[in-house]
Structures are given as C-alpha cells and as structure tokens.
Amino acid sequence: MRPVGGEPAAGAAIANALERVAPRLKQIRAERGATLSALSDLTGVSKSTLSRLENGQRRPTLELLLALSLAYRVPLDDLVGAPEVGDPRIRLKPGRVKGRTVIPLTRHPGGVQAWKIVVPTSKVEPENGAHDGHEWIYVLSGRLRLVLDDQDLLLGPGDVAEFDTRTPHWFGSTGEEPTEILSIFGRPGERMINRTP
C-alpha cells in the first residue's frame, strides 16, 4: 500500500529540519554570548541536556524548543529553520512556556522582539530572574503584578512599564483573572525611542 501523497517528502523535510536544529541552537547561543550555565538557569533545562541538544546527541522536543524560544526571544520557526512560505499572512503560533501562553509577534532573530503573553491566574508566586536586555510591557487586559528588585507594582489596562532586565524581575497575575500583555524585548544597546510631535 502506497502512503498518501507527500508523506515521504514530508518525513525527509522533517528529518532535515531536525538535523539543522543543533547547529542553529549553538549559533544563537554564541550570538547572544550566553553560557550553558546561564541558559540553564534561565530555562530550567539542565546543562547536560542543553549540551546534548547543541551537539545533536538529543532529539529536541517541543517543550525544550519552546523554553529556548522564550529564553532567546526568537520565534520557534527560527529555532527549527522552518521554510519561508509565499503567503503574506502571518500565522501566529502560540506556545506554552512556564504555564504562560506566548505568541511571537516578530519573525526574525536578532533585533527587537515582540510577544503577546497571556498570564493565567495560577502564576502568582514571584520567581525573580535577570538577564541582559531591556523590556517594555504594555497591559492589554487584566491586572499585572510586576516585581522589580524590591519594588512590587500593580499595573492595569493601558499601563506601561519599561526596565533593564539585568534588574531581578518577575511578572505574573494578581490571582483574580488572566492578564494579557504585549512584551517588547531588546538586547543590550537596543531601547525603545519615544517620539512626540
């Protein structure tokens, strides 16, 4: 019995894409100047697992790729080298990272990255972290709790926060309702510029 048309070609395309993941992960980490230890701290993935992923000794799972996608602030497609399509419509592909729904709004690695993030009511316990970069958060709906070092702030719809991500920080829910935010993240040296007429 012959497989339905396209299946062997699709299998080969998937195998080729998976072979390119390891060098792509190593390249992105090198571009960011991140160590395996720092990446492990940021993602919660062990150094040995990260090393095996980069050396092609471990097959990447969706959970691992989503964690790395969020840590590097690049769309999942860029990690796996998904081919470009001719259709101009952007298909937003949500992922789940640390219990949050994360939707990349930019498609290219490097430069400023934008994300829509839905924070569920269960994300109420601060887990401060720090990394190089600069972040701008705009609250679309709900109420967001933002912890910056020793400040504990509450933001509502239309509120904006901007901060250096080297400052220990965390954001989550007040526990009352889910919160939707836009997050714009820039690497060191990249900042939002406000222009007024």
C-alpha positions as CSV (number, residue, x, y, z in Angstrom):
1,M,0.0,0.0,0.0
2,R,1.4,3.4,-1.0
3,P,1.5,6.2,1.5
4,V,-0.8,9.2,0.9
5,G,1.0,11.6,-1.5
6,G,3.6,13.9,0.1
7,E,4.2,11.8,3.2
8,P,7.7,10.5,2.3
9,A,8.8,14.0,1.2
10,A,7.3,15.5,4.4
11,G,9.3,12.9,6.5
12,A,12.5,13.8,4.7
13,A,11.8,17.6,5.3
14,I,11.2,17.0,9.0
15,A,14.4,14.9,9.3
16,N,16.4,17.6,7.5
17,A,14.9,20.3,9.8
18,L,15.8,18.3,12.9
19,E,19.4,17.9,11.7
20,R,19.7,21.7,11.4
21,V,18.4,22.4,15.0
22,A,21.6,21.5,16.8
23,P,23.9,23.9,14.9
24,R,21.3,26.6,14.9
25,L,20.9,26.4,18.7
26,K,24.7,26.6,19.2
27,Q,24.9,29.6,16.8
28,I,22.1,31.5,18.5
29,R,23.7,31.0,21.9
30,A,27.1,32.1,20.6
31,E,25.5,35.2,19.1
32,R,23.9,36.0,22.4
33,G,27.2,35.4,24.3
34,A,25.4,33.2,26.7
35,T,26.9,30.3,28.6
36,L,25.2,26.9,29.1
37,S,25.1,27.7,32.8
38,A,23.2,31.0,32.3
39,L,20.9,29.4,29.7
40,S,20.2,26.5,32.1
41,D,19.3,29.0,34.9
42,L,17.0,30.9,32.6
43,T,15.2,27.9,31.1
44,G,15.3,25.3,33.9
45,V,16.8,22.8,31.5
46,S,19.9,21.0,32.7
47,K,23.3,22.0,31.2
48,S,23.9,18.4,30.0
49,T,20.6,18.4,28.1
50,L,21.4,21.7,26.5
51,S,24.8,20.5,25.6
52,R,23.4,17.3,24.0
53,L,20.8,19.3,22.1
54,E,23.6,21.5,20.6
55,N,25.7,18.5,19.7
56,G,22.9,16.6,18.1
57,Q,23.0,13.9,20.7
58,R,19.5,14.6,21.9
59,R,16.4,15.0,19.7
60,P,14.7,18.3,20.5
61,T,11.2,18.1,22.0
62,L,8.5,20.8,21.7
63,E,8.8,21.6,25.4
64,L,12.6,22.1,25.1
65,L,12.3,24.2,22.0
66,L,9.5,26.4,23.5
67,A,11.7,27.1,26.6
68,L,14.6,28.0,24.3
69,S,12.4,30.1,22.1
70,L,11.3,32.2,25.0
71,A,14.8,32.4,26.5
72,Y,16.3,33.6,23.2
73,R,13.2,35.7,22.4
74,V,13.0,34.2,18.9
75,P,10.1,32.6,17.2
76,L,10.0,28.8,17.3
77,D,10.2,28.7,13.5
78,D,13.7,30.4,13.7
79,L,15.0,27.7,16.0
80,V,13.9,24.8,13.7
81,G,14.6,26.6,10.4
82,A,11.1,26.3,9.1
83,P,11.0,27.3,5.4
84,E,9.6,30.6,4.4
85,V,6.2,30.5,2.7
86,G,4.9,32.7,-0.1
87,D,1.7,33.5,1.8
88,P,2.0,37.1,3.2
89,R,-0.4,36.4,6.1
90,I,1.4,35.9,9.4
91,R,0.2,32.8,11.3
92,L,0.7,33.4,15.0
93,K,1.7,30.1,16.6
94,P,1.1,30.2,20.4
95,G,3.3,28.1,22.7
96,R,3.2,27.4,26.4
97,V,6.2,28.4,28.5
98,K,6.2,28.1,32.3
99,G,2.4,28.0,32.3
100,R,2.0,31.1,30.2
101,T,0.7,31.3,26.6
102,V,3.3,33.1,24.5
103,I,2.7,34.3,20.9
104,P,5.6,35.7,19.0
105,L,4.7,38.8,17.0
106,T,8.1,39.2,15.3
107,R,9.5,36.6,12.9
108,H,13.3,37.3,12.7
109,P,16.0,36.6,15.2
110,G,18.1,39.5,16.4
111,G,16.9,43.0,17.0
112,V,13.8,43.9,19.0
113,Q,11.4,41.0,19.6
114,A,7.7,41.4,20.4
115,W,5.4,38.9,22.1
116,K,1.8,38.7,23.3
117,I,1.7,36.9,26.6
118,V,-1.3,35.5,28.4
119,V,-0.6,35.1,32.1
120,P,-3.0,32.7,33.9
121,T,-4.4,33.3,37.4
122,S,-2.2,30.5,38.7
123,K,1.1,32.5,38.1
124,V,1.1,34.4,41.4
125,E,4.4,33.3,43.1
126,P,7.4,35.6,42.2
127,E,10.4,33.8,40.7
128,N,12.8,36.7,40.1
129,G,15.3,36.3,37.3
130,A,17.7,38.6,35.5
131,H,19.4,38.6,32.0
132,D,20.9,41.1,29.6
133,G,18.5,43.4,27.7
134,H,15.7,45.9,28.1
135,E,12.0,45.2,28.3
136,W,8.8,47.2,27.7
137,I,5.5,45.8,28.9
138,Y,2.0,47.1,27.9
139,V,-1.0,45.7,29.8
140,L,-3.9,44.9,27.4
141,S,-6.3,43.4,29.9
142,G,-6.5,42.2,33.5
143,R,-4.1,43.3,36.2
144,L,-0.4,42.5,36.2
145,R,1.9,42.2,39.2
146,L,5.4,43.3,38.4
147,V,8.2,42.8,40.8
148,L,11.4,44.8,40.1
149,D,14.1,44.1,42.6
150,D,12.5,45.4,45.8
151,Q,9.5,47.1,44.1
152,D,6.2,45.3,43.9
153,L,4.0,47.1,41.4
154,L,0.4,46.6,40.1
155,L,-0.4,47.5,36.5
156,G,-3.8,47.7,34.9
157,P,-5.0,48.0,31.2
158,G,-3.2,50.7,29.4
159,D,-0.3,50.8,31.9
160,V,3.2,50.6,30.6
161,A,6.5,49.5,32.3
162,E,10.0,49.8,31.0
163,F,13.0,48.3,32.7
164,D,16.6,47.0,32.4
165,T,16.3,43.2,32.5
166,R,19.6,42.9,34.5
167,T,17.4,44.1,37.4
168,P,16.0,41.0,39.1
169,H,12.4,40.9,37.9
170,W,9.2,38.8,37.6
171,F,5.7,39.4,36.4
172,G,2.5,37.5,37.0
173,S,-1.1,37.5,37.9
174,T,-2.8,39.0,40.9
175,G,-4.8,35.8,41.0
176,E,-8.1,37.5,40.1
177,E,-8.2,37.0,36.3
178,P,-5.9,36.2,33.4
179,T,-3.7,39.0,32.2
180,E,-2.8,39.8,28.6
181,I,0.3,41.9,27.9
182,L,2.5,42.9,25.0
183,S,6.2,42.5,25.7
184,I,8.8,44.1,23.6
185,F,12.3,43.0,24.4
186,G,15.6,44.4,23.1
187,R,19.1,43.1,23.6
188,P,21.8,45.3,25.2
189,G,22.1,48.6,23.4
190,E,18.6,48.4,21.9
191,R,16.0,50.6,23.5
192,M,12.5,52.0,22.7
193,I,12.7,55.6,21.5
194,N,9.7,57.8,22.3
195,R,9.0,60.5,19.7
196,T,6.4,63.2,20.3
197,P,5.2,65.7,17.7
